[in-house]
Structures are given as structure tokens and as C-alpha cells.
Amino acid sequence: MSKIGKINIDIPEKVKVALAGNILNIEGPLGKKSIDIDLEMFNLDIKDGKQISIIPKKIDQNTKRLWGMKRSLINNAVIGSNTGYEKVIELIGVGYRAALKGNQLNLQLGYSHDINFDIPEGIKIQVEKQTTLKISGSDKQLVGAVVSKLKTLRKIEPYKGKGIREKGQYVLKKEGKKK
């Protein structure tokens, strides 16, 4: 039995959930998401538009693996279409700064050139300070992918801690050379 899969998903009032064939459509104030569900493997019950439960038809190794994951994907889509997801990243270093130019994020990260990052559809980036960015969107996977892509532009350096990091991320600092 899956500990996560057994839990029912509560649907907020603003979110509409409909099952059309094998596709579960979730629509809310921040966007819509479609999830493909294998109805030969799982039973999906929508109770009065208030709760969703997903139950496997037969329990074997394959369905045990997929049960909790499908439930988490549905739950993430419901939360994302209602409240959304956001992550805050910080640019730490002398002269590191960010600015929005239309649909691009202009980053100065200590290289000889500026980096222009194209913002994908469904993602909003706000520059709170020149060194603090707030990335938000309705798709949890897309928000995480954008944050990960931005972090690879300037990895955290272990001696001074300079680079791009998420707010609250722990950085293991190394001790420098001794005389």
C-alpha cells in the first residue's frame, strides 16, 4: 500500500476538475493543466467536485510504484492552478545583478558579457532587488527547471560562496590555503 497514494486530494472552490476519457483536466484561476491517467491501471473517483481519490485496480509492483506518483502529480496540478508555486533565488557576488528587459532576463554575473535568459511561457520573474529574483508559475516542474537552469549559469564557488543560490540554501564553504 502506498502511504501517499491512499490520501484523498481536496479540491479548492475555485478549481474545476473534469475527466474526459483518459485525460484529467484541472482548471483554476492561475491556469489549466491536463494529466494523462491510465484508467486500465487506476480507478479515479471525483466526489461531488470536492475530493479526488485514485485507487489501483490490482496491486502489484508496477502499480505500487506509480500510485503515489500519480497522486502527487494530480495534487501538484491542483495546488498550482489554485495558488501557484514560487521560488526565490539570490545573486551573491560583487557586481552581480539582474534586470528585466521585455521577455528576457538580463544577468550580469562577472563574465566579460551579459547573459540574456529567455523567460518561458507560464513563468513570471520579478526582480525584487537587483540581486533577488522571485520566480513563480502554476507548474511546479517548470518553476523548478527554470530555477535550476538559472543556478547553472553561475555555480556556487566553495571558498567565498559567490554564485546563484536559492534563498536559504546551505553552502558548504572550504577553508582557504594556510601559510
C-alpha positions as CSV (number, residue, x, y, z in Angstrom):
1,M,0.0,0.0,0.0
2,S,1.2,3.5,-0.9
3,K,1.2,5.9,2.1
4,I,0.9,8.9,-0.2
5,G,-1.5,7.3,-2.8
6,K,-4.1,6.5,-0.1
7,I,-4.6,10.1,0.8
8,N,-7.5,11.9,-0.9
9,I,-6.9,15.2,-2.7
10,D,-9.1,18.1,-1.6
11,I,-10.2,20.4,-4.4
12,P,-10.5,24.1,-3.6
13,E,-13.7,26.0,-4.5
14,K,-12.1,28.0,-7.4
15,V,-10.7,24.8,-9.1
16,K,-12.7,22.8,-11.6
17,V,-11.7,19.1,-12.3
18,A,-13.2,17.1,-15.2
19,L,-12.3,13.7,-16.5
20,A,-12.5,13.3,-20.3
21,G,-11.5,9.9,-21.5
22,N,-8.0,9.2,-20.1
23,I,-7.2,12.9,-19.5
24,L,-7.9,14.7,-16.3
25,N,-8.4,18.4,-16.9
26,I,-7.7,20.7,-14.0
27,E,-8.6,24.4,-14.4
28,G,-8.1,27.2,-11.8
29,P,-7.6,30.9,-11.5
30,L,-3.8,30.7,-12.3
31,G,-4.0,28.3,-15.3
32,K,-5.0,24.9,-16.5
33,K,-3.2,21.5,-16.7
34,S,-4.0,18.2,-18.3
35,I,-2.8,14.9,-16.8
36,D,-2.9,11.6,-18.7
37,I,-4.2,8.8,-16.4
38,D,-4.1,5.1,-17.3
39,L,-7.7,4.0,-16.5
40,E,-6.8,0.4,-17.1
41,M,-4.5,0.5,-14.1
42,F,-6.3,3.0,-11.8
43,N,-9.8,4.0,-10.7
44,L,-10.3,7.7,-10.4
45,D,-13.2,9.0,-8.3
46,I,-14.3,12.7,-8.2
47,K,-16.6,13.0,-5.2
48,D,-19.0,16.0,-5.7
49,G,-16.2,18.2,-7.1
50,K,-14.7,18.3,-3.6
51,Q,-12.3,15.4,-3.5
52,I,-10.3,13.2,-5.8
53,S,-9.2,9.6,-4.9
54,I,-7.1,7.4,-7.0
55,I,-7.1,3.6,-6.4
56,P,-5.3,0.9,-8.3
57,K,-7.5,-1.9,-9.8
58,K,-4.9,-4.6,-8.9
59,I,-1.9,-4.2,-6.6
60,D,1.4,-5.4,-8.0
61,Q,4.9,-3.9,-8.1
62,N,4.3,-1.7,-11.1
63,T,1.1,-0.1,-9.7
64,K,2.6,0.4,-6.3
65,R,5.4,2.5,-7.9
66,L,3.0,4.6,-10.0
67,W,0.2,5.1,-7.4
68,G,1.9,7.6,-5.2
69,M,3.5,9.4,-8.1
70,K,0.2,9.9,-10.0
71,R,-1.5,11.1,-6.8
72,S,1.4,13.6,-6.3
73,L,1.2,14.8,-9.9
74,I,-2.6,15.4,-9.6
75,N,-2.1,17.2,-6.2
76,N,0.7,19.4,-7.6
77,A,-1.6,20.4,-10.5
78,V,-4.5,21.3,-8.2
79,I,-2.2,23.4,-5.9
80,G,-0.5,25.0,-8.9
81,S,-3.8,26.1,-10.6
82,N,-5.1,27.5,-7.3
83,T,-2.2,29.2,-5.5
84,G,0.8,28.5,-7.8
85,Y,4.5,27.9,-6.9
86,E,7.3,30.3,-6.3
87,K,11.0,30.2,-5.5
88,V,13.4,33.0,-4.6
89,I,17.0,33.0,-5.8
90,E,19.8,35.3,-4.8
91,L,22.8,36.5,-6.8
92,I,25.7,36.7,-4.4
93,G,28.9,38.4,-5.6
94,V,30.4,41.8,-6.3
95,G,28.8,43.4,-9.4
96,Y,26.2,40.5,-9.8
97,R,22.8,42.0,-10.8
98,A,19.7,41.2,-12.8
99,A,17.2,43.3,-14.8
100,L,14.1,42.5,-16.8
101,K,14.1,43.6,-20.5
102,G,10.8,42.7,-22.1
103,N,10.6,38.9,-22.2
104,Q,14.2,38.4,-21.3
105,L,16.1,38.4,-18.0
106,N,19.5,40.3,-18.3
107,L,22.1,38.9,-15.9
108,Q,25.5,40.4,-15.1
109,L,27.4,37.6,-13.4
110,G,31.0,38.6,-13.5
111,Y,31.7,37.4,-17.0
112,S,33.0,39.6,-19.8
113,H,29.5,39.7,-21.3
114,D,25.9,39.9,-20.1
115,I,23.7,36.8,-20.2
116,N,20.2,37.1,-21.7
117,F,17.9,34.4,-20.4
118,D,14.6,33.9,-22.3
119,I,11.7,33.5,-19.9
120,P,9.5,30.5,-20.9
121,E,5.7,30.8,-21.2
122,G,3.8,30.3,-17.9
123,I,6.7,31.7,-15.8
124,K,6.8,35.1,-14.1
125,I,10.1,36.5,-12.9
126,Q,10.1,39.6,-10.6
127,V,13.3,41.4,-9.8
128,E,12.7,42.5,-6.2
129,K,16.2,43.9,-5.7
130,Q,19.0,43.8,-8.2
131,T,20.3,40.7,-6.5
132,T,17.0,38.9,-5.6
133,L,14.7,37.2,-8.1
134,K,11.2,35.7,-7.5
135,I,10.3,33.0,-10.0
136,S,6.6,32.0,-9.9
137,G,4.2,29.9,-12.0
138,S,1.4,27.3,-11.9
139,D,3.6,24.3,-13.0
140,K,5.8,23.0,-10.2
141,Q,8.1,21.2,-12.6
142,L,8.6,24.2,-14.9
143,V,9.4,26.6,-11.9
144,G,12.0,24.1,-10.6
145,A,13.5,23.7,-14.1
146,V,13.9,27.5,-14.6
147,V,15.5,27.9,-11.2
148,S,17.9,25.0,-11.9
149,K,18.8,26.5,-15.3
150,L,19.5,29.9,-13.7
151,K,21.6,28.3,-11.0
152,T,23.8,26.6,-13.6
153,L,24.7,30.0,-15.2
154,R,27.0,30.7,-12.2
155,K,27.6,27.8,-9.8
156,I,28.3,28.5,-6.2
157,E,32.1,28.8,-5.5
158,P,33.1,26.9,-2.4
159,Y,35.7,29.4,-1.0
160,K,33.8,32.7,-0.9
161,G,30.3,31.5,-1.6
162,K,29.8,33.6,-4.7
163,G,27.2,32.5,-7.3
164,I,23.5,32.0,-7.7
165,R,21.6,30.2,-4.9
166,E,18.1,29.6,-3.7
167,K,17.1,31.6,-0.6
168,G,18.0,29.6,2.5
169,Q,20.2,27.1,0.6
170,Y,23.1,25.8,2.7
171,V,26.6,26.3,1.1
172,L,29.5,24.2,2.4
173,K,32.5,26.6,2.5
174,K,36.0,25.3,2.2
175,E,38.9,26.7,4.2
176,G,41.5,28.6,2.2
177,K,45.2,28.0,1.9
178,K,47.2,28.5,5.1
179,K,50.7,30.0,5.3
